[in-house]
Amino acid sequence: MKMIPSNHAASFGQTHPTASSLADALLLAKLGHDLRAMYTDVTDEPVPQELDALIGRLHVVLGDEPEGRG
């Protein structure tokens, strides 16, 4: 089987079989896509009222200005 150098930082300079590297790269890409989708769903939700109130109190205690809270 043809060997190719890996472009992953954790295994820089090592070689892996082509099929294995391709499978790993596809798996990592899928995991990254799923994580981005999950975090996008979470960050698009409005801040809960209790958390927003707590953040406001922290800004008062710290004496700084809030940054464009929603």
C-alpha positions, -999 to +999 in steps of 0.1 A: +000+000+000+013+035-008+023+055+022+017+092+024+029+117+050+002+128+075-007+165+077-021+162+112+000+182+137-001+155+163+016+130+140+037+153+119+064+135+100+049+101+105+034+081+076+001+062+075-015+040+049-035+061+024-069+044+031-065+048+068-055+085+065-084+092+042-109+074+066-095+094+096-096+127+077-133+121+067-142+111+102-126+142+117-143+164+091-177+148+100-170+153+137-160+189+131-192+196+111-214+180+138-197+200+166-200+233+146-237+226+140-243+218+177-225+249+190-242+271+164-276+259+177-265+267+212-251+302+205-281+312+184-304+308+214-312+339+235-294+342+268-316+330+297-331+358+317-314+346+349-280+346+333-286+380+317-295+394+351-263+378+367-242+393+339-257+427+345-249+425+382-213+414+375-208+444+352-220+467+381-197+450+406-167+451+382-175+487+372-173+481+334-197+486+306-216+456+290-207+447+254-239+448+234-259+422+253-290+410+235 
